[in-house]
Amino acid sequence: MGLLDKLLGRGEPVAYQTWHVGSSPQVCAACRKLDGTSWVAEADFKGPPLRDGCTCPGGCACRVLVVRADEAWGPGNAEWIRKRGGVVTGEQMEKFLSS
């Protein structure tokens, strides 16, 4: 647990993480393809920044959105991701969340 988590009183573990490209209109195709990809900690997946294939001006500015186990749907979503190998695309996650 990091210092910011301690200061904010966040003790709950991470349920899963999601790749987020932000709102910049200058996001390259490689980064945009990963937008919304979600993964659990035990998955063999490396989050942002994208090192290979990124052509964003100024380099990859993508971020990780963390969903903690105590947040709404956190544990259920994480279990759904685990059942699909630990990593799901943004499209798969969007379909799951809208169902």
PEDASUL-V501757 format. One line per field, one symbol per residue. phi: phi as a letter, one per 40 degrees, with the letter a starting at -180 (. if undefined). Layout:
# PEDASUL-V501757
phi->???
This chain:
# PEDASUL-V501757
phi->.cccccccgcbccccabbcbcgbccbccccccccdgdbacdcccabcdcccbgcbcdggcbcbbccbccccdgdcccccccdcbggbbccccccccccc
